[in-house]
């Protein structure tokens, strides 16, 4: 059982250290900016929809 675990750890290390292609710093920064931009756009759309629905509900149910 312990040998299987040690072998598994060795295989995982080999996979991560020698077979995985890691992004460069520039690629990582570019991807992060895309995710940040998309998140901000989606947040703005959700905020606008929330405001619109709040306005519609205030017309339907005046307070």
mmCIF file of the N, C-alpha and C atoms, coordinates in Angstrom:
data_MODEL
# 
_entry.id   MODEL 
# 
loop_
_atom_site.group_PDB 
_atom_site.id 
_atom_site.type_symbol 
_atom_site.label_atom_id 
_atom_site.label_alt_id 
_atom_site.label_comp_id 
_atom_site.label_asym_id 
_atom_site.label_entity_id 
_atom_site.label_seq_id 
_atom_site.pdbx_PDB_ins_code 
_atom_site.Cartn_x 
_atom_site.Cartn_y 
_atom_site.Cartn_z 
_atom_site.occupancy 
_atom_site.B_iso_or_equiv 
_atom_site.pdbx_formal_charge 
_atom_site.auth_seq_id 
_atom_site.auth_comp_id 
_atom_site.auth_asym_id 
_atom_site.auth_atom_id 
_atom_site.pdbx_PDB_model_num 
ATOM 1   N N  . UNK A 1 1  ? 0.831   -1.190 0.000   1.00 0.00 ? 1  UNK A N  1 
ATOM 2   C CA . UNK A 1 1  ? 0.000   0.000  0.000   1.00 0.00 ? 1  UNK A CA 1 
ATOM 3   C C  . UNK A 1 1  ? 0.876   1.255  0.000   1.00 0.00 ? 1  UNK A C  1 
ATOM 4   N N  . UNK A 1 2  ? 1.896   1.273  0.860   1.00 0.00 ? 2  UNK A N  1 
ATOM 5   C CA . UNK A 1 2  ? 2.779   2.438  0.936   1.00 0.00 ? 2  UNK A CA 1 
ATOM 6   C C  . UNK A 1 2  ? 3.570   2.594  -0.361  1.00 0.00 ? 2  UNK A C  1 
ATOM 7   N N  . UNK A 1 3  ? 3.986   1.467  -0.975  1.00 0.00 ? 3  UNK A N  1 
ATOM 8   C CA . UNK A 1 3  ? 4.733   1.529  -2.230  1.00 0.00 ? 3  UNK A CA 1 
ATOM 9   C C  . UNK A 1 3  ? 3.878   2.128  -3.344  1.00 0.00 ? 3  UNK A C  1 
ATOM 10  N N  . UNK A 1 4  ? 2.589   1.785  -3.351  1.00 0.00 ? 4  UNK A N  1 
ATOM 11  C CA . UNK A 1 4  ? 1.682   2.343  -4.360  1.00 0.00 ? 4  UNK A CA 1 
ATOM 12  C C  . UNK A 1 4  ? 1.576   3.858  -4.216  1.00 0.00 ? 4  UNK A C  1 
ATOM 13  N N  . UNK A 1 5  ? 1.493   4.313  -2.961  1.00 0.00 ? 5  UNK A N  1 
ATOM 14  C CA . UNK A 1 5  ? 1.392   5.742  -2.710  1.00 0.00 ? 5  UNK A CA 1 
ATOM 15  C C  . UNK A 1 5  ? 2.666   6.465  -3.149  1.00 0.00 ? 5  UNK A C  1 
ATOM 16  N N  . UNK A 1 6  ? 3.824   5.910  -2.821  1.00 0.00 ? 6  UNK A N  1 
ATOM 17  C CA . UNK A 1 6  ? 5.102   6.506  -3.204  1.00 0.00 ? 6  UNK A CA 1 
ATOM 18  C C  . UNK A 1 6  ? 5.219   6.535  -4.729  1.00 0.00 ? 6  UNK A C  1 
ATOM 19  N N  . UNK A 1 7  ? 4.845   5.432  -5.378  1.00 0.00 ? 7  UNK A N  1 
ATOM 20  C CA . UNK A 1 7  ? 4.894   5.387  -6.839  1.00 0.00 ? 7  UNK A CA 1 
ATOM 21  C C  . UNK A 1 7  ? 3.954   6.425  -7.444  1.00 0.00 ? 7  UNK A C  1 
ATOM 22  N N  . UNK A 1 8  ? 2.755   6.569  -6.863  1.00 0.00 ? 8  UNK A N  1 
ATOM 23  C CA . UNK A 1 8  ? 1.805   7.567  -7.334  1.00 0.00 ? 8  UNK A CA 1 
ATOM 24  C C  . UNK A 1 8  ? 2.394   8.976  -7.222  1.00 0.00 ? 8  UNK A C  1 
ATOM 25  N N  . UNK A 1 9  ? 3.040   9.259  -6.103  1.00 0.00 ? 9  UNK A N  1 
ATOM 26  C CA . UNK A 1 9  ? 3.660   10.582 -5.921  1.00 0.00 ? 9  UNK A CA 1 
ATOM 27  C C  . UNK A 1 9  ? 4.770   10.818 -6.937  1.00 0.00 ? 9  UNK A C  1 
ATOM 28  N N  . UNK A 1 10 ? 5.560   9.803  -7.218  1.00 0.00 ? 10 UNK A N  1 
ATOM 29  C CA . UNK A 1 10 ? 6.631   9.932  -8.214  1.00 0.00 ? 10 UNK A CA 1 
ATOM 30  C C  . UNK A 1 10 ? 6.061   10.191 -9.602  1.00 0.00 ? 10 UNK A C  1 
ATOM 31  N N  . UNK A 1 11 ? 5.013   9.461  -9.955  1.00 0.00 ? 11 UNK A N  1 
ATOM 32  C CA . UNK A 1 11 ? 4.385   9.641  -11.266 1.00 0.00 ? 11 UNK A CA 1 
ATOM 33  C C  . UNK A 1 11 ? 3.782   11.043 -11.370 1.00 0.00 ? 11 UNK A C  1 
ATOM 34  N N  . UNK A 1 12 ? 3.139   11.492 -10.302 1.00 0.00 ? 12 UNK A N  1 
ATOM 35  C CA . UNK A 1 12 ? 2.557   12.849 -10.312 1.00 0.00 ? 12 UNK A CA 1 
ATOM 36  C C  . UNK A 1 12 ? 3.635   13.909 -10.474 1.00 0.00 ? 12 UNK A C  1 
ATOM 37  N N  . UNK A 1 13 ? 4.726   13.761 -9.732  1.00 0.00 ? 13 UNK A N  1 
ATOM 38  C CA . UNK A 1 13 ? 5.821   14.716 -9.837  1.00 0.00 ? 13 UNK A CA 1 
ATOM 39  C C  . UNK A 1 13 ? 6.391   14.728 -11.249 1.00 0.00 ? 13 UNK A C  1 
ATOM 40  N N  . UNK A 1 14 ? 6.610   13.551 -11.819 1.00 0.00 ? 14 UNK A N  1 
ATOM 41  C CA . UNK A 1 14 ? 7.147   13.454 -13.175 1.00 0.00 ? 14 UNK A CA 1 
ATOM 42  C C  . UNK A 1 14 ? 6.214   14.140 -14.172 1.00 0.00 ? 14 UNK A C  1 
ATOM 43  N N  . UNK A 1 15 ? 4.931   13.921 -14.010 1.00 0.00 ? 15 UNK A N  1 
ATOM 44  C CA . UNK A 1 15 ? 3.949   14.541 -14.902 1.00 0.00 ? 15 UNK A CA 1 
ATOM 45  C C  . UNK A 1 15 ? 4.006   16.067 -14.800 1.00 0.00 ? 15 UNK A C  1 
ATOM 46  N N  . UNK A 1 16 ? 4.021   16.580 -13.578 1.00 0.00 ? 16 UNK A N  1 
ATOM 47  C CA . UNK A 1 16 ? 4.002   18.031 -13.379 1.00 0.00 ? 16 UNK A CA 1 
ATOM 48  C C  . UNK A 1 16 ? 5.335   18.688 -13.740 1.00 0.00 ? 16 UNK A C  1 
ATOM 49  N N  . UNK A 1 17 ? 6.440   18.009 -13.462 1.00 0.00 ? 17 UNK A N  1 
ATOM 50  C CA . UNK A 1 17 ? 7.751   18.622 -13.662 1.00 0.00 ? 17 UNK A CA 1 
ATOM 51  C C  . UNK A 1 17 ? 8.255   18.506 -15.090 1.00 0.00 ? 17 UNK A C  1 
ATOM 52  N N  . UNK A 1 18 ? 7.897   17.422 -15.788 1.00 0.00 ? 18 UNK A N  1 
ATOM 53  C CA . UNK A 1 18 ? 8.526   17.171 -17.080 1.00 0.00 ? 18 UNK A CA 1 
ATOM 54  C C  . UNK A 1 18 ? 7.562   17.106 -18.263 1.00 0.00 ? 18 UNK A C  1 
ATOM 55  N N  . UNK A 1 19 ? 6.297   16.847 -18.030 1.00 0.00 ? 19 UNK A N  1 
ATOM 56  C CA . UNK A 1 19 ? 5.372   16.663 -19.148 1.00 0.00 ? 19 UNK A CA 1 
ATOM 57  C C  . UNK A 1 19 ? 4.350   17.780 -19.302 1.00 0.00 ? 19 UNK A C  1 
ATOM 58  N N  . UNK A 1 20 ? 4.204   18.597 -18.278 1.00 0.00 ? 20 UNK A N  1 
ATOM 59  C CA . UNK A 1 20 ? 3.219   19.676 -18.317 1.00 0.00 ? 20 UNK A CA 1 
ATOM 60  C C  . UNK A 1 20 ? 3.843   20.925 -18.925 1.00 0.00 ? 20 UNK A C  1 
ATOM 61  N N  . UNK A 1 21 ? 3.104   21.570 -19.793 1.00 0.00 ? 21 UNK A N  1 
ATOM 62  C CA . UNK A 1 21 ? 3.551   22.838 -20.365 1.00 0.00 ? 21 UNK A CA 1 
ATOM 63  C C  . UNK A 1 21 ? 2.915   23.967 -19.564 1.00 0.00 ? 21 UNK A C  1 
ATOM 64  N N  . UNK A 1 22 ? 3.728   24.722 -18.863 1.00 0.00 ? 22 UNK A N  1 
ATOM 65  C CA . UNK A 1 22 ? 3.227   25.805 -18.035 1.00 0.00 ? 22 UNK A CA 1 
ATOM 66  C C  . UNK A 1 22 ? 3.208   27.098 -18.842 1.00 0.00 ? 22 UNK A C  1 
ATOM 67  N N  . UNK A 1 23 ? 2.223   27.976 -18.620 1.00 0.00 ? 23 UNK A N  1 
ATOM 68  C CA . UNK A 1 23 ? 2.174   29.244 -19.356 1.00 0.00 ? 23 UNK A CA 1 
ATOM 69  C C  . UNK A 1 23 ? 3.296   30.181 -18.927 1.00 0.00 ? 23 UNK A C  1 
ATOM 70  N N  . UNK A 1 24 ? 3.688   31.038 -19.863 1.00 0.00 ? 24 UNK A N  1 
ATOM 71  C CA . UNK A 1 24 ? 4.677   32.052 -19.520 1.00 0.00 ? 24 UNK A CA 1 
ATOM 72  C C  . UNK A 1 24 ? 4.004   33.138 -18.685 1.00 0.00 ? 24 UNK A C  1 
ATOM 73  N N  . UNK A 1 25 ? 4.809   34.011 -18.118 1.00 0.00 ? 25 UNK A N  1 
ATOM 74  C CA . UNK A 1 25 ? 4.254   35.102 -17.325 1.00 0.00 ? 25 UNK A CA 1 
ATOM 75  C C  . UNK A 1 25 ? 3.338   35.999 -18.140 1.00 0.00 ? 25 UNK A C  1 
ATOM 76  N N  . UNK A 1 26 ? 3.732   36.258 -19.400 1.00 0.00 ? 26 UNK A N  1 
ATOM 77  C CA . UNK A 1 26 ? 2.918   37.113 -20.267 1.00 0.00 ? 26 UNK A CA 1 
ATOM 78  C C  . UNK A 1 26 ? 1.581   36.445 -20.603 1.00 0.00 ? 26 UNK A C  1 
ATOM 79  N N  . UNK A 1 27 ? 1.624   35.145 -20.885 1.00 0.00 ? 27 UNK A N  1 
ATOM 80  C CA . UNK A 1 27 ? 0.383   34.422 -21.183 1.00 0.00 ? 27 UNK A CA 1 
ATOM 81  C C  . UNK A 1 27 ? -0.543  34.401 -19.970 1.00 0.00 ? 27 UNK A C  1 
ATOM 82  N N  . UNK A 1 28 ? 0.035   34.211 -18.808 1.00 0.00 ? 28 UNK A N  1 
ATOM 83  C CA . UNK A 1 28 ? -0.754  34.176 -17.584 1.00 0.00 ? 28 UNK A CA 1 
ATOM 84  C C  . UNK A 1 28 ? -1.388  35.535 -17.302 1.00 0.00 ? 28 UNK A C  1 
ATOM 85  N N  . UNK A 1 29 ? -0.617  36.598 -17.490 1.00 0.00 ? 29 UNK A N  1 
ATOM 86  C CA . UNK A 1 29 ? -1.147  37.952 -17.289 1.00 0.00 ? 29 UNK A CA 1 
ATOM 87  C C  . UNK A 1 29 ? -2.265  38.248 -18.275 1.00 0.00 ? 29 UNK A C  1 
ATOM 88  N N  . UNK A 1 30 ? -2.073  37.853 -19.534 1.00 0.00 ? 30 UNK A N  1 
ATOM 89  C CA . UNK A 1 30 ? -3.090  38.076 -20.560 1.00 0.00 ? 30 UNK A CA 1 
ATOM 90  C C  . UNK A 1 30 ? -4.375  37.338 -20.208 1.00 0.00 ? 30 UNK A C  1 
ATOM 91  N N  . UNK A 1 31 ? -4.261  36.090 -19.815 1.00 0.00 ? 31 UNK A N  1 
ATOM 92  C CA . UNK A 1 31 ? -5.438  35.306 -19.443 1.00 0.00 ? 31 UNK A CA 1 
ATOM 93  C C  . UNK A 1 31 ? -6.140  35.908 -18.227 1.00 0.00 ? 31 UNK A C  1 
ATOM 94  N N  . UNK A 1 32 ? -5.369  36.361 -17.265 1.00 0.00 ? 32 UNK A N  1 
ATOM 95  C CA . UNK A 1 32 ? -5.955  36.969 -16.066 1.00 0.00 ? 32 UNK A CA 1 
ATOM 96  C C  . UNK A 1 32 ? -6.715  38.245 -16.420 1.00 0.00 ? 32 UNK A C  1 
ATOM 97  N N  . UNK A 1 33 ? -6.183  39.032 -17.339 1.00 0.00 ? 33 UNK A N  1 
ATOM 98  C CA . UNK A 1 33 ? -6.865  40.266 -17.758 1.00 0.00 ? 33 UNK A CA 1 
ATOM 99  C C  . UNK A 1 33 ? -8.171  39.945 -18.489 1.00 0.00 ? 33 UNK A C  1 
ATOM 100 N N  . UNK A 1 34 ? -8.169  38.901 -19.280 1.00 0.00 ? 34 UNK A N  1 
ATOM 101 C CA . UNK A 1 34 ? -9.392  38.502 -19.981 1.00 0.00 ? 34 UNK A CA 1 
ATOM 102 C C  . UNK A 1 34 ? -10.456 38.077 -18.974 1.00 0.00 ? 34 UNK A C  1 
ATOM 103 N N  . UNK A 1 35 ? -10.066 37.277 -17.988 1.00 0.00 ? 35 UNK A N  1 
ATOM 104 C CA . UNK A 1 35 ? -11.010 36.826 -16.963 1.00 0.00 ? 35 UNK A CA 1 
ATOM 105 C C  . UNK A 1 35 ? -11.523 38.012 -16.153 1.00 0.00 ? 35 UNK A C  1 
ATOM 106 N N  . UNK A 1 36 ? -10.640 38.926 -15.784 1.00 0.00 ? 36 UNK A N  1 
ATOM 107 C CA . UNK A 1 36 ? -11.047 40.106 -15.022 1.00 0.00 ? 36 UNK A CA 1 
ATOM 108 C C  . UNK A 1 36 ? -12.024 40.964 -15.823 1.00 0.00 ? 36 UNK A C  1 
ATOM 109 N N  . UNK A 1 37 ? -11.720 41.190 -17.092 1.00 0.00 ? 37 UNK A N  1 
ATOM 110 C CA . UNK A 1 37 ? -12.595 41.996 -17.945 1.00 0.00 ? 37 UNK A CA 1 
ATOM 111 C C  . UNK A 1 37 ? -13.963 41.342 -18.106 1.00 0.00 ? 37 UNK A C  1 
ATOM 112 N N  . UNK A 1 38 ? -13.986 40.052 -18.377 1.00 0.00 ? 38 UNK A N  1 
ATOM 113 C CA . UNK A 1 38 ? -15.252 39.342 -18.534 1.00 0.00 ? 38 UNK A CA 1 
ATOM 114 C C  . UNK A 1 38 ? -16.057 39.379 -17.245 1.00 0.00 ? 38 UNK A C  1 
ATOM 115 N N  . UNK A 1 39 ? -15.386 39.233 -16.110 1.00 0.00 ? 39 UNK A N  1 
ATOM 116 C CA . UNK A 1 39 ? -16.080 39.270 -14.821 1.00 0.00 ? 39 UNK A CA 1 
ATOM 117 C C  . UNK A 1 39 ? -16.709 40.635 -14.574 1.00 0.00 ? 39 UNK A C  1 
ATOM 118 N N  . UNK A 1 40 ? -15.982 41.684 -14.908 1.00 0.00 ? 40 UNK A N  1 
ATOM 119 C CA . UNK A 1 40 ? -16.531 43.037 -14.728 1.00 0.00 ? 40 UNK A CA 1 
ATOM 120 C C  . UNK A 1 40 ? -17.720 43.285 -15.648 1.00 0.00 ? 40 UNK A C  1 
ATOM 121 N N  . UNK A 1 41 ? -17.634 42.831 -16.893 1.00 0.00 ? 41 UNK A N  1 
ATOM 122 C CA . UNK A 1 41 ? -18.748 42.999 -17.831 1.00 0.00 ? 41 UNK A CA 1 
ATOM 123 C C  . UNK A 1 41 ? -19.979 42.249 -17.328 1.00 0.00 ? 41 UNK A C  1 
ATOM 124 N N  . UNK A 1 42 ? -19.789 41.021 -16.908 1.00 0.00 ? 42 UNK A N  1 
ATOM 125 C CA . UNK A 1 42 ? -20.920 40.227 -16.405 1.00 0.00 ? 42 UNK A CA 1 
ATOM 126 C C  . UNK A 1 42 ? -21.505 40.865 -15.153 1.00 0.00 ? 42 UNK A C  1 
ATOM 127 N N  . UNK A 1 43 ? -20.660 41.370 -14.259 1.00 0.00 ? 43 UNK A N  1 
ATOM 128 C CA . UNK A 1 43 ? -21.149 42.040 -13.050 1.00 0.00 ? 43 UNK A CA 1 
ATOM 129 C C  . UNK A 1 43 ? -21.971 43.274 -13.409 1.00 0.00 ? 43 UNK A C  1 
ATOM 130 N N  . UNK A 1 44 ? -21.529 44.032 -14.395 1.00 0.00 ? 44 UNK A N  1 
ATOM 131 C CA . UNK A 1 44 ? -22.275 45.225 -14.821 1.00 0.00 ? 44 UNK A CA 1 
ATOM 132 C C  . UNK A 1 44 ? -23.622 44.847 -15.443 1.00 0.00 ? 44 UNK A C  1 
ATOM 133 N N  . UNK A 1 45 ? -23.645 43.784 -16.228 1.00 0.00 ? 45 UNK A N  1 
ATOM 134 C CA . UNK A 1 45 ? -24.899 43.324 -16.839 1.00 0.00 ? 45 UNK A CA 1 
ATOM 135 C C  . UNK A 1 45 ? -25.874 42.875 -15.754 1.00 0.00 ? 45 UNK A C  1 
ATOM 136 N N  . UNK A 1 46 ? -25.390 42.098 -14.785 1.00 0.00 ? 46 UNK A N  1 
ATOM 137 C CA . UNK A 1 46 ? -26.259 41.643 -13.697 1.00 0.00 ? 46 UNK A CA 1 
ATOM 138 C C  . UNK A 1 46 ? -26.768 42.831 -12.882 1.00 0.00 ? 46 UNK A C  1 
ATOM 139 N N  . UNK A 1 47 ? -25.918 43.806 -12.621 1.00 0.00 ? 47 UNK A N  1 
ATOM 140 C CA . UNK A 1 47 ? -26.336 45.004 -11.890 1.00 0.00 ? 47 UNK A CA 1 
ATOM 141 C C  . UNK A 1 47 ? -27.414 45.760 -12.664 1.00 0.00 ? 47 UNK A C  1 
ATOM 142 N N  . UNK A 1 48 ? -27.218 45.922 -13.972 1.00 0.00 ? 48 UNK A N  1 
ATOM 143 C CA . UNK A 1 48 ? -28.204 46.632 -14.798 1.00 0.00 ? 48 UNK A CA 1 
ATOM 144 C C  . UNK A 1 48 ? -29.542 45.876 -14.810 1.00 0.00 ? 48 UNK A C  1 
ATOM 145 N N  . UNK A 1 49 ? -29.497 44.559 -14.919 1.00 0.00 ? 49 UNK A N  1 
ATOM 146 C CA . UNK A 1 49 ? -30.732 43.775 -14.901 1.00 0.00 ? 49 UNK A CA 1 
ATOM 147 C C  . UNK A 1 49 ? -31.433 43.908 -13.553 1.00 0.00 ? 49 UNK A C  1 
ATOM 148 N N  . UNK A 1 50 ? -30.672 43.896 -12.484 1.00 0.00 ? 50 UNK A N  1 
ATOM 149 C CA . UNK A 1 50 ? -31.240 44.047 -11.148 1.00 0.00 ? 50 UNK A CA 1 
ATOM 150 C C  . UNK A 1 50 ? -31.922 45.398 -10.999 1.00 0.00 ? 50 UNK A C  1 
ATOM 151 N N  . UNK A 1 51 ? -31.283 46.446 -11.487 1.00 0.00 ? 51 UNK A N  1 
ATOM 152 C CA . UNK A 1 51 ? -31.874 47.787 -11.408 1.00 0.00 ? 51 UNK A CA 1 
ATOM 153 C C  . UNK A 1 51 ? -33.148 47.867 -12.254 1.00 0.00 ? 51 UNK A C  1 
ATOM 154 N N  . UNK A 1 52 ? -33.102 47.268 -13.436 1.00 0.00 ? 52 UNK A N  1 
ATOM 155 C CA . UNK A 1 52 ? -34.275 47.268 -14.315 1.00 0.00 ? 52 UNK A CA 1 
ATOM 156 C C  . UNK A 1 52 ? -35.441 46.539 -13.656 1.00 0.00 ? 52 UNK A C  1 
ATOM 157 N N  . UNK A 1 53 ? -35.191 45.354 -13.111 1.00 0.00 ? 53 UNK A N  1 
ATOM 158 C CA . UNK A 1 53 ? -36.257 44.597 -12.461 1.00 0.00 ? 53 UNK A CA 1 
ATOM 159 C C  . UNK A 1 53 ? -36.784 45.318 -11.226 1.00 0.00 ? 53 UNK A C  1 
ATOM 160 N N  . UNK A 1 54 ? -35.898 45.987 -10.509 1.00 0.00 ? 54 UNK A N  1 
ATOM 161 C CA . UNK A 1 54 ? -36.345 46.764 -9.348  1.00 0.00 ? 54 UNK A CA 1 
ATOM 162 C C  . UNK A 1 54 ? -37.257 47.897 -9.792  1.00 0.00 ? 54 UNK A C  1 
ATOM 163 N N  . UNK A 1 55 ? -36.916 48.563 -10.879 1.00 0.00 ? 55 UNK A N  1 
ATOM 164 C CA . UNK A 1 55 ? -37.750 49.650 -11.407 1.00 0.00 ? 55 UNK A CA 1 
ATOM 165 C C  . UNK A 1 55 ? -39.097 49.115 -11.871 1.00 0.00 ? 55 UNK A C  1 
ATOM 166 N N  . UNK A 1 56 ? -39.094 47.973 -12.563 1.00 0.00 ? 56 UNK A N  1 
ATOM 167 C CA . UNK A 1 56 ? -40.345 47.377 -13.035 1.00 0.00 ? 56 UNK A CA 1 
ATOM 168 C C  . UNK A 1 56 ? -41.227 46.993 -11.849 1.00 0.00 ? 56 UNK A C  1 
ATOM 169 N N  . UNK A 1 57 ? -40.636 46.379 -10.839 1.00 0.00 ? 57 UNK A N  1 
ATOM 170 C CA . UNK A 1 57 ? -41.416 45.972 -9.663  1.00 0.00 ? 57 UNK A CA 1 
ATOM 171 C C  . UNK A 1 57 ? -41.963 47.178 -8.906  1.00 0.00 ? 57 UNK A C  1 
ATOM 172 N N  . UNK A 1 58 ? -41.212 48.295 -8.905  1.00 0.00 ? 58 UNK A N  1 
ATOM 173 C CA . UNK A 1 58 ? -41.739 49.494 -8.229  1.00 0.00 ? 58 UNK A CA 1 
ATOM 174 C C  . UNK A 1 58 ? -42.907 50.097 -8.993  1.00 0.00 ? 58 UNK A C  1 
ATOM 175 N N  . UNK A 1 59 ? -42.958 49.847 -10.307 1.00 0.00 ? 59 UNK A N  1 
ATOM 176 C CA . UNK A 1 59 ? -44.114 50.304 -11.089 1.00 0.00 ? 59 UNK A CA 1 
ATOM 177 C C  . UNK A 1 59 ? -45.320 49.387 -10.862 1.00 0.00 ? 59 UNK A C  1 
ATOM 178 N N  . UNK A 1 60 ? -45.064 48.108 -10.745 1.00 0.00 ? 60 UNK A N  1 
ATOM 179 C CA . UNK A 1 60 ? -46.147 47.131 -10.542 1.00 0.00 ? 60 UNK A CA 1 
ATOM 180 C C  . UNK A 1 60 ? -46.693 47.231 -9.125  1.00 0.00 ? 60 UNK A C  1 
ATOM 181 N N  . UNK A 1 61 ? -45.788 47.324 -8.157  1.00 0.00 ? 61 UNK A N  1 
ATOM 182 C CA . UNK A 1 61 ? -46.185 47.394 -6.746  1.00 0.00 ? 61 UNK A CA 1 
ATOM 183 C C  . UNK A 1 61 ? -45.678 48.713 -6.153  1.00 0.00 ? 61 UNK A C  1 
ATOM 184 N N  . UNK A 1 62 ? -46.413 49.788 -6.363  1.00 0.00 ? 62 UNK A N  1 
ATOM 185 C CA . UNK A 1 62 ? -45.925 51.077 -5.827  1.00 0.00 ? 62 UNK A CA 1 
ATOM 186 C C  . UNK A 1 62 ? -45.911 51.053 -4.290  1.00 0.00 ? 62 UNK A C  1 
ATOM 187 N N  . UNK A 1 63 ? -44.869 51.635 -3.754  1.00 0.00 ? 63 UNK A N  1 
ATOM 188 C CA . UNK A 1 63 ? -44.695 51.584 -2.305  1.00 0.00 ? 63 UNK A CA 1 
ATOM 189 C C  . UNK A 1 63 ? -45.009 52.862 -1.693  1.00 0.00 ? 63 UNK A C  1 
# 
